[in-house]
Amino acid sequence: MEEKIREAVASLPDDSRRVFVLSRYEGKTYEQIGKEMGISVNTVKYPIKRALRMLYNRLKPYLF
């Protein structure tokens, strides 16, 4: 399953993958990500939401 997760994360669009990795793997807050990337917190939220939705859809067959 871990390999499937890595593949799914790698397949995300660049902006979503970068924000997702900073948030979930590096443990940064949305505020920290926004400062690091030079974007607002609200701008951070959309790629995270999109990444989670895409990951769920790609991994759904393996979850149930």
Jmol script that loads the backbone (N, CA, C; Angstrom):
load data "model"
ATOM      1  N   MET A   1       0.816  -1.192   0.000  1.00  0.00           N
ATOM      2  CA  MET A   1       0.000   0.000   0.000  1.00  0.00           C
ATOM      3  C   MET A   1       0.864   1.262   0.000  1.00  0.00           C
ATOM      4  N   GLU A   2       1.977   1.199   0.707  1.00  0.00           N
ATOM      5  CA  GLU A   2       2.862   2.359   0.768  1.00  0.00           C
ATOM      6  C   GLU A   2       3.346   2.760  -0.628  1.00  0.00           C
ATOM      7  N   GLU A   3       3.637   1.794  -1.454  1.00  0.00           N
ATOM      8  CA  GLU A   3       4.079   2.065  -2.830  1.00  0.00           C
ATOM      9  C   GLU A   3       2.965   2.738  -3.630  1.00  0.00           C
ATOM     10  N   LYS A   4       1.746   2.292  -3.450  1.00  0.00           N
ATOM     11  CA  LYS A   4       0.595   2.889  -4.153  1.00  0.00           C
ATOM     12  C   LYS A   4       0.420   4.352  -3.733  1.00  0.00           C
ATOM     13  N   ILE A   5       0.629   4.623  -2.453  1.00  0.00           N
ATOM     14  CA  ILE A   5       0.521   6.005  -1.963  1.00  0.00           C
ATOM     15  C   ILE A   5       1.613   6.863  -2.587  1.00  0.00           C
ATOM     16  N   ARG A   6       2.848   6.361  -2.603  1.00  0.00           N
ATOM     17  CA  ARG A   6       3.955   7.122  -3.220  1.00  0.00           C
ATOM     18  C   ARG A   6       3.666   7.406  -4.693  1.00  0.00           C
ATOM     19  N   GLU A   7       3.162   6.412  -5.409  1.00  0.00           N
ATOM     20  CA  GLU A   7       2.837   6.597  -6.828  1.00  0.00           C
ATOM     21  C   GLU A   7       1.731   7.634  -6.996  1.00  0.00           C
ATOM     22  N   ALA A   8       0.712   7.568  -6.137  1.00  0.00           N
ATOM     23  CA  ALA A   8      -0.396   8.515  -6.235  1.00  0.00           C
ATOM     24  C   ALA A   8       0.077   9.937  -5.947  1.00  0.00           C
ATOM     25  N   VAL A   9       0.911  10.111  -4.944  1.00  0.00           N
ATOM     26  CA  VAL A   9       1.443  11.441  -4.625  1.00  0.00           C
ATOM     27  C   VAL A   9       2.313  11.947  -5.780  1.00  0.00           C
ATOM     28  N   ALA A  10       3.133  11.086  -6.334  1.00  0.00           N
ATOM     29  CA  ALA A  10       4.001  11.478  -7.453  1.00  0.00           C
ATOM     30  C   ALA A  10       3.204  11.886  -8.684  1.00  0.00           C
ATOM     31  N   SER A  11       2.000  11.366  -8.815  1.00  0.00           N
ATOM     32  CA  SER A  11       1.192  11.674  -9.999  1.00  0.00           C
ATOM     33  C   SER A  11       0.390  12.964  -9.870  1.00  0.00           C
ATOM     34  N   LEU A  12       0.428  13.597  -8.706  1.00  0.00           N
ATOM     35  CA  LEU A  12      -0.304  14.851  -8.521  1.00  0.00           C
ATOM     36  C   LEU A  12       0.307  15.962  -9.376  1.00  0.00           C
ATOM     37  N   PRO A  13      -0.514  16.939  -9.771  1.00  0.00           N
ATOM     38  CA  PRO A  13       0.038  18.113 -10.457  1.00  0.00           C
ATOM     39  C   PRO A  13       1.086  18.781  -9.566  1.00  0.00           C
ATOM     40  N   ASP A  14       2.063  19.418 -10.174  1.00  0.00           N
ATOM     41  CA  ASP A  14       3.197  19.988  -9.441  1.00  0.00           C
ATOM     42  C   ASP A  14       2.799  20.858  -8.251  1.00  0.00           C
ATOM     43  N   ASP A  15       1.883  21.804  -8.453  1.00  0.00           N
ATOM     44  CA  ASP A  15       1.523  22.717  -7.361  1.00  0.00           C
ATOM     45  C   ASP A  15       0.864  21.969  -6.211  1.00  0.00           C
ATOM     46  N   SER A  16      -0.023  21.060  -6.526  1.00  0.00           N
ATOM     47  CA  SER A  16      -0.696  20.285  -5.480  1.00  0.00           C
ATOM     48  C   SER A  16       0.281  19.369  -4.755  1.00  0.00           C
ATOM     49  N   ARG A  17       1.168  18.746  -5.494  1.00  0.00           N
ATOM     50  CA  ARG A  17       2.139  17.835  -4.883  1.00  0.00           C
ATOM     51  C   ARG A  17       3.066  18.595  -3.935  1.00  0.00           C
ATOM     52  N   ARG A  18       3.551  19.738  -4.373  1.00  0.00           N
ATOM     53  CA  ARG A  18       4.483  20.510  -3.541  1.00  0.00           C
ATOM     54  C   ARG A  18       3.833  20.939  -2.225  1.00  0.00           C
ATOM     55  N   VAL A  19       2.621  21.480  -2.310  1.00  0.00           N
ATOM     56  CA  VAL A  19       1.915  21.921  -1.118  1.00  0.00           C
ATOM     57  C   VAL A  19       1.569  20.719  -0.232  1.00  0.00           C
ATOM     58  N   PHE A  20       1.138  19.630  -0.837  1.00  0.00           N
ATOM     59  CA  PHE A  20       0.791  18.427  -0.075  1.00  0.00           C
ATOM     60  C   PHE A  20       2.009  17.887   0.673  1.00  0.00           C
ATOM     61  N   VAL A  21       3.136  17.802   0.011  1.00  0.00           N
ATOM     62  CA  VAL A  21       4.358  17.283   0.644  1.00  0.00           C
ATOM     63  C   VAL A  21       4.790  18.193   1.791  1.00  0.00           C
ATOM     64  N   LEU A  22       4.758  19.488   1.572  1.00  0.00           N
ATOM     65  CA  LEU A  22       5.136  20.416   2.637  1.00  0.00           C
ATOM     66  C   LEU A  22       4.209  20.275   3.847  1.00  0.00           C
ATOM     67  N   SER A  23       2.939  20.090   3.586  1.00  0.00           N
ATOM     68  CA  SER A  23       1.969  19.987   4.662  1.00  0.00           C
ATOM     69  C   SER A  23       2.010  18.634   5.363  1.00  0.00           C
ATOM     70  N   ARG A  24       1.870  17.562   4.592  1.00  0.00           N
ATOM     71  CA  ARG A  24       1.689  16.248   5.199  1.00  0.00           C
ATOM     72  C   ARG A  24       2.995  15.538   5.539  1.00  0.00           C
ATOM     73  N   TYR A  25       4.019  15.694   4.740  1.00  0.00           N
ATOM     74  CA  TYR A  25       5.279  14.988   4.997  1.00  0.00           C
ATOM     75  C   TYR A  25       6.250  15.814   5.839  1.00  0.00           C
ATOM     76  N   GLU A  26       6.258  17.127   5.626  1.00  0.00           N
ATOM     77  CA  GLU A  26       7.183  17.981   6.371  1.00  0.00           C
ATOM     78  C   GLU A  26       6.527  18.645   7.570  1.00  0.00           C
ATOM     79  N   GLY A  27       5.209  18.500   7.708  1.00  0.00           N
ATOM     80  CA  GLY A  27       4.499  18.992   8.882  1.00  0.00           C
ATOM     81  C   GLY A  27       4.378  20.498   8.998  1.00  0.00           C
ATOM     82  N   LYS A  28       4.479  21.195   7.883  1.00  0.00           N
ATOM     83  CA  LYS A  28       4.384  22.658   7.930  1.00  0.00           C
ATOM     84  C   LYS A  28       2.928  23.094   7.953  1.00  0.00           C
ATOM     85  N   THR A  29       2.692  24.233   8.609  1.00  0.00           N
ATOM     86  CA  THR A  29       1.348  24.802   8.644  1.00  0.00           C
ATOM     87  C   THR A  29       1.063  25.503   7.315  1.00  0.00           C
ATOM     88  N   TYR A  30      -0.210  25.779   7.096  1.00  0.00           N
ATOM     89  CA  TYR A  30      -0.581  26.512   5.884  1.00  0.00           C
ATOM     90  C   TYR A  30       0.093  27.881   5.851  1.00  0.00           C
ATOM     91  N   GLU A  31       0.224  28.493   7.020  1.00  0.00           N
ATOM     92  CA  GLU A  31       0.887  29.802   7.102  1.00  0.00           C
ATOM     93  C   GLU A  31       2.358  29.683   6.698  1.00  0.00           C
ATOM     94  N   GLN A  32       3.038  28.664   7.198  1.00  0.00           N
ATOM     95  CA  GLN A  32       4.446  28.459   6.852  1.00  0.00           C
ATOM     96  C   GLN A  32       4.606  28.186   5.356  1.00  0.00           C
ATOM     97  N   ILE A  33       3.718  27.378   4.811  1.00  0.00           N
ATOM     98  CA  ILE A  33       3.772  27.058   3.380  1.00  0.00           C
ATOM     99  C   ILE A  33       3.551  28.323   2.562  1.00  0.00           C
ATOM    100  N   GLY A  34       2.567  29.112   2.968  1.00  0.00           N
ATOM    101  CA  GLY A  34       2.284  30.362   2.264  1.00  0.00           C
ATOM    102  C   GLY A  34       3.484  31.285   2.244  1.00  0.00           C
ATOM    103  N   LYS A  35       4.144  31.437   3.394  1.00  0.00           N
ATOM    104  CA  LYS A  35       5.335  32.293   3.458  1.00  0.00           C
ATOM    105  C   LYS A  35       6.453  31.739   2.591  1.00  0.00           C
ATOM    106  N   GLU A  36       6.679  30.433   2.671  1.00  0.00           N
ATOM    107  CA  GLU A  36       7.759  29.814   1.898  1.00  0.00           C
ATOM    108  C   GLU A  36       7.535  29.942   0.399  1.00  0.00           C
ATOM    109  N   MET A  37       6.274  29.819  -0.020  1.00  0.00           N
ATOM    110  CA  MET A  37       5.961  29.857  -1.446  1.00  0.00           C
ATOM    111  C   MET A  37       5.569  31.249  -1.936  1.00  0.00           C
ATOM    112  N   GLY A  38       5.417  32.193  -1.002  1.00  0.00           N
ATOM    113  CA  GLY A  38       5.038  33.554  -1.381  1.00  0.00           C
ATOM    114  C   GLY A  38       3.588  33.660  -1.829  1.00  0.00           C
ATOM    115  N   ILE A  39       2.706  32.866  -1.186  1.00  0.00           N
ATOM    116  CA  ILE A  39       1.283  32.887  -1.525  1.00  0.00           C
ATOM    117  C   ILE A  39       0.476  33.015  -0.233  1.00  0.00           C
ATOM    118  N   SER A  40      -0.800  33.336  -0.375  1.00  0.00           N
ATOM    119  CA  SER A  40      -1.659  33.493   0.796  1.00  0.00           C
ATOM    120  C   SER A  40      -2.092  32.130   1.335  1.00  0.00           C
ATOM    121  N   VAL A  41      -2.567  32.136   2.563  1.00  0.00           N
ATOM    122  CA  VAL A  41      -3.060  30.903   3.184  1.00  0.00           C
ATOM    123  C   VAL A  41      -4.228  30.340   2.377  1.00  0.00           C
ATOM    124  N   ASN A  42      -5.103  31.210   1.909  1.00  0.00           N
ATOM    125  CA  ASN A  42      -6.230  30.740   1.093  1.00  0.00           C
ATOM    126  C   ASN A  42      -5.757  30.083  -0.196  1.00  0.00           C
ATOM    127  N   THR A  43      -4.673  30.582  -0.746  1.00  0.00           N
ATOM    128  CA  THR A  43      -4.133  29.990  -1.965  1.00  0.00           C
ATOM    129  C   THR A  43      -3.502  28.633  -1.669  1.00  0.00           C
ATOM    130  N   VAL A  44      -3.063  28.407  -0.462  1.00  0.00           N
ATOM    131  CA  VAL A  44      -2.514  27.113  -0.051  1.00  0.00           C
ATOM    132  C   VAL A  44      -3.638  26.086   0.070  1.00  0.00           C
ATOM    133  N   LYS A  45      -4.782  26.501   0.529  1.00  0.00           N
ATOM    134  CA  LYS A  45      -5.884  25.577   0.809  1.00  0.00           C
ATOM    135  C   LYS A  45      -6.399  24.858  -0.434  1.00  0.00           C
ATOM    136  N   TYR A  46      -6.493  25.536  -1.547  1.00  0.00           N
ATOM    137  CA  TYR A  46      -7.062  24.914  -2.743  1.00  0.00           C
ATOM    138  C   TYR A  46      -6.233  23.731  -3.245  1.00  0.00           C
ATOM    139  N   PRO A  47      -4.908  23.862  -3.421  1.00  0.00           N
ATOM    140  CA  PRO A  47      -4.143  22.696  -3.878  1.00  0.00           C
ATOM    141  C   PRO A  47      -4.175  21.527  -2.893  1.00  0.00           C
ATOM    142  N   ILE A  48      -4.263  21.824  -1.601  1.00  0.00           N
ATOM    143  CA  ILE A  48      -4.372  20.754  -0.604  1.00  0.00           C
ATOM    144  C   ILE A  48      -5.688  20.006  -0.803  1.00  0.00           C
ATOM    145  N   LYS A  49      -6.761  20.760  -0.942  1.00  0.00           N
ATOM    146  CA  LYS A  49      -8.076  20.146  -1.140  1.00  0.00           C
ATOM    147  C   LYS A  49      -8.081  19.307  -2.424  1.00  0.00           C
ATOM    148  N   ARG A  50      -7.515  19.855  -3.476  1.00  0.00           N
ATOM    149  CA  ARG A  50      -7.464  19.136  -4.755  1.00  0.00           C
ATOM    150  C   ARG A  50      -6.615  17.873  -4.627  1.00  0.00           C
ATOM    151  N   ALA A  51      -5.476  17.972  -3.954  1.00  0.00           N
ATOM    152  CA  ALA A  51      -4.598  16.815  -3.780  1.00  0.00           C
ATOM    153  C   ALA A  51      -5.304  15.712  -2.996  1.00  0.00           C
ATOM    154  N   LEU A  52      -5.968  16.074  -1.918  1.00  0.00           N
ATOM    155  CA  LEU A  52      -6.660  15.069  -1.107  1.00  0.00           C
ATOM    156  C   LEU A  52      -7.767  14.379  -1.899  1.00  0.00           C
ATOM    157  N   ARG A  53      -8.495  15.156  -2.681  1.00  0.00           N
ATOM    158  CA  ARG A  53      -9.561  14.581  -3.508  1.00  0.00           C
ATOM    159  C   ARG A  53      -8.982  13.625  -4.553  1.00  0.00           C
ATOM    160  N   MET A  54      -7.901  14.030  -5.192  1.00  0.00           N
ATOM    161  CA  MET A  54      -7.280  13.183  -6.215  1.00  0.00           C
ATOM    162  C   MET A  54      -6.697  11.913  -5.595  1.00  0.00           C
ATOM    163  N   LEU A  55      -6.051  12.050  -4.450  1.00  0.00           N
ATOM    164  CA  LEU A  55      -5.482  10.882  -3.780  1.00  0.00           C
ATOM    165  C   LEU A  55      -6.579   9.914  -3.358  1.00  0.00           C
ATOM    166  N   TYR A  56      -7.655  10.448  -2.812  1.00  0.00           N
ATOM    167  CA  TYR A  56      -8.767   9.587  -2.415  1.00  0.00           C
ATOM    168  C   TYR A  56      -9.294   8.808  -3.620  1.00  0.00           C
ATOM    169  N   ASN A  57      -9.517   9.507  -4.717  1.00  0.00           N
ATOM    170  CA  ASN A  57     -10.052   8.842  -5.913  1.00  0.00           C
ATOM    171  C   ASN A  57      -9.098   7.780  -6.457  1.00  0.00           C
ATOM    172  N   ARG A  58      -7.806   8.043  -6.421  1.00  0.00           N
ATOM    173  CA  ARG A  58      -6.833   7.073  -6.935  1.00  0.00           C
ATOM    174  C   ARG A  58      -6.633   5.882  -6.008  1.00  0.00           C
ATOM    175  N   LEU A  59      -6.775   6.114  -4.713  1.00  0.00           N
ATOM    176  CA  LEU A  59      -6.518   5.047  -3.739  1.00  0.00           C
ATOM    177  C   LEU A  59      -7.784   4.344  -3.259  1.00  0.00           C
ATOM    178  N   LYS A  60      -8.942   4.843  -3.660  1.00  0.00           N
ATOM    179  CA  LYS A  60     -10.208   4.278  -3.218  1.00  0.00           C
ATOM    180  C   LYS A  60     -10.309   2.759  -3.437  1.00  0.00           C
ATOM    181  N   PRO A  61      -9.847   2.233  -4.568  1.00  0.00           N
ATOM    182  CA  PRO A  61      -9.948   0.774  -4.763  1.00  0.00           C
ATOM    183  C   PRO A  61      -9.157  -0.031  -3.729  1.00  0.00           C
ATOM    184  N   TYR A  62      -8.168   0.579  -3.120  1.00  0.00           N
ATOM    185  CA  TYR A  62      -7.336  -0.132  -2.160  1.00  0.00           C
ATOM    186  C   TYR A  62      -7.793   0.068  -0.716  1.00  0.00           C
ATOM    187  N   LEU A  63      -8.765   0.968  -0.507  1.00  0.00           N
ATOM    188  CA  LEU A  63      -9.190   1.307   0.840  1.00  0.00           C
ATOM    189  C   LEU A  63     -10.292   0.405   1.373  1.00  0.00           C
ATOM    190  N   PHE A  64     -11.108  -0.107   0.480  1.00  0.00           N
ATOM    191  CA  PHE A  64     -12.268  -0.872   0.961  1.00  0.00           C
ATOM    192  C   PHE A  64     -12.244  -2.284   0.465  1.00  0.00           C
TER     193      PHE A  64
END
end "model"
wireframe off; spacefill off
backbone 0.3
color backbone group
